[in-house]
Amino acid sequence: MDKFYIELKEWLSTRVGKKRYNHSLNVADEAVKLAERYGEHKENAYFAGLMHDCCKELSTEELKKIVISSDMDVDEAELITKPLWHAIAGAEYVRANFPDTDKEIISAIRFHTIGKAKMSVFEQIIYIADMISAERDFDGVEKLRKLAYISLDNTMLECVKFSLVKVINKNGFLPEYSLKAYNYYLKKSGVN
């Protein structure tokens, strides 16, 4: 591993707690495996996986400030749902601090929690890697892990469905991006 990633991992370990740090390492590892499977850039996948939650543990005030000032077309449900702010803040952090970063990496970080319609293969990889990372143990995760290596589109549909049900069960607000993702991947899968 080169010096850049050694330093990046060191920095990340001081920015988030041990559990979040281990999750980030797991997402990065899973993203690389999926990138290999689907012909995407492995180093970009590793970087996005490491950085996807880099702002997860910022204070509410810091996150709110970043989200409100963002030009990333934040929808109303996102604005009022604090657990979604870290994705926007993380994308903004990477854009500001790694100015040569590919826009697809920034978008993958931005949408790793809520998804969106018409995600690129790379964006899907980061979204799915976050959902199926090694420490995840929810009912159905093993099925998703297998499906991820068969069909990204079908895995996206199942992941978005899982997330939407989870939010509904918590009486949470549903981002328009997530609803559009569900409709898009449902139609693409040919299920109905």
C-alpha positions in Angstrom: 0.0 0.0 0.0 1.4 3.4 -0.9 2.2 6.2 1.4 -1.0 8.2 0.4 -3.3 5.4 1.7 -1.3 4.8 4.8 -1.6 8.5 5.7 -5.2 8.7 4.7 -6.1 5.7 6.9 -4.2 7.3 9.8 -6.1 10.5 9.3 -9.4 8.7 9.1 -8.7 6.8 12.3 -8.4 10.1 14.1 -11.6 11.5 12.6 -14.0 8.7 13.3 -14.4 6.1 16.1 -13.1 2.6 15.9 -16.4 1.0 14.8 -16.9 3.6 11.9 -13.2 3.2 11.0 -13.5 -0.6 10.7 -16.7 -0.1 8.7 -14.9 2.2 6.3 -12.1 -0.3 5.8 -14.7 -3.0 5.1 -16.5 -0.9 2.6 -13.3 0.0 0.9 -12.4 -3.7 0.7 -15.8 -4.7 -0.6 -15.8 -1.9 -3.1 -12.5 -3.2 -4.6 -13.9 -6.7 -4.9 -17.0 -5.3 -6.7 -14.9 -3.1 -8.9 -12.8 -6.1 -9.9 -16.1 -8.0 -10.7 -17.6 -5.2 -12.8 -14.5 -3.7 -14.4 -14.3 -0.5 -12.5 -11.2 1.3 -11.2 -10.1 -0.5 -8.1 -8.1 2.4 -6.6 -11.0 4.8 -7.0 -13.3 2.3 -5.4 -10.9 1.9 -2.4 -10.7 5.7 -2.0 -14.5 6.2 -2.2 -15.0 3.3 0.3 -12.6 4.8 2.8 -13.9 8.3 2.5 -17.7 7.7 2.3 -18.3 8.2 6.0 -15.4 10.7 6.7 -17.9 13.3 8.0 -20.2 10.9 9.8 -19.1 12.0 13.3 -18.9 15.7 12.8 -21.1 17.8 15.1 -24.7 18.5 14.2 -23.8 22.2 13.8 -20.9 21.5 11.4 -22.9 19.1 9.3 -25.9 21.5 9.1 -23.7 24.3 8.0 -22.1 22.2 5.2 -25.5 20.9 4.0 -27.1 24.3 3.9 -24.2 25.8 2.0 -24.0 22.9 -0.4 -24.8 23.3 -4.1 -25.5 19.5 -4.4 -29.3 19.8 -4.9 -30.2 18.6 -1.5 -33.9 17.7 -1.3 -36.3 18.7 1.5 -36.3 15.3 3.1 -32.5 15.3 3.3 -32.5 18.8 4.8 -34.7 17.7 7.7 -33.0 14.3 8.3 -29.7 14.6 10.2 -28.5 11.0 9.6 -28.3 11.8 5.8 -26.2 14.9 6.2 -22.9 13.1 6.4 -23.0 11.9 2.8 -23.4 15.5 1.5 -20.7 16.7 3.9 -18.4 13.9 2.9 -18.8 14.7 -0.8 -18.2 18.3 -0.1 -15.1 17.5 2.0 -13.6 15.3 -0.8 -14.4 17.9 -3.4 -12.7 20.7 -1.4 -9.7 18.7 -0.1 -9.0 16.5 -3.1 -9.7 18.8 -6.0 -8.5 16.4 -8.6 -11.0 13.8 -7.5 -13.2 12.4 -10.3 -16.7 13.7 -10.2 -18.1 10.1 -10.1 -16.3 9.5 -6.8 -17.8 12.6 -5.3 -21.2 11.6 -6.6 -20.8 8.0 -5.2 -20.0 9.4 -1.7 -22.9 11.9 -2.0 -25.4 9.2 -2.8 -24.1 6.3 -0.8 -26.9 6.5 1.7 -30.0 7.4 -0.3 -29.2 6.2 -3.8 -30.7 7.8 -6.9 -32.0 6.7 -10.3 -29.6 5.9 -13.1 -26.5 5.5 -10.9 -23.4 4.6 -12.7 -21.8 1.2 -12.1 -19.2 2.9 -9.9 -21.9 4.7 -7.8 -23.8 1.4 -7.4 -20.7 -0.3 -6.3 -20.1 2.2 -3.4 -23.8 2.2 -2.4 -23.9 -1.6 -2.3 -20.5 -2.0 -0.7 -21.8 0.2 2.2 -24.9 -2.0 2.5 -23.1 -5.4 2.5 -19.8 -4.6 4.2 -18.3 -7.4 6.3 -19.6 -6.2 9.7 -23.2 -5.9 8.5 -25.4 -8.7 10.0 -29.0 -7.8 9.3 -31.5 -10.3 8.1 -31.1 -10.8 4.4 -27.5 -9.4 4.1 -26.1 -12.8 2.9 -28.7 -12.9 0.1 -27.6 -9.3 -0.9 -23.9 -10.3 -0.8 -24.5 -13.1 -3.2 -26.8 -11.1 -5.5 -24.2 -8.2 -5.6 -21.9 -10.5 -7.7 -24.7 -11.5 -10.1 -26.6 -8.3 -10.8 -25.9 -4.7 -9.6 -29.3 -3.5 -10.8 -31.2 -6.2 -8.9 -29.1 -5.7 -5.9 -29.8 -1.9 -6.1 -33.6 -2.7 -6.1 -33.3 -4.9 -3.1 -31.1 -2.5 -1.2 -33.3 0.5 -1.9 -36.4 -1.5 -0.9 -34.7 -2.5 2.4 -33.7 1.1 3.1 -37.2 2.5 2.3 -38.9 0.0 4.6 -36.4 0.8 7.3 -37.1 4.5 7.1 -40.9 4.0 6.9 -40.8 1.8 10.0 -39.0 4.7 11.8 -41.6 7.2 10.6 -38.7 9.0 8.7 -38.9 11.2 5.7 -38.3 9.7 2.3 -35.9 11.5 0.0 -37.2 12.0 -3.5 -33.9 10.6 -4.8 -34.6 7.3 -3.0 -38.2 7.1 -4.4 -36.9 7.7 -7.9 -34.2 5.1 -7.4 -36.8 2.5 -6.3 -39.0 3.2 -9.3 -36.1 3.2 -11.7 -34.6 -0.1 -10.5 -38.0 -1.7 -10.2 -38.7 -0.8 -13.9 -35.2 -1.9 -14.9 -35.5 -5.2 -13.2 -38.7 -6.0 -15.0 -40.3 -7.3 -11.8 -43.7 -5.7 -12.5 
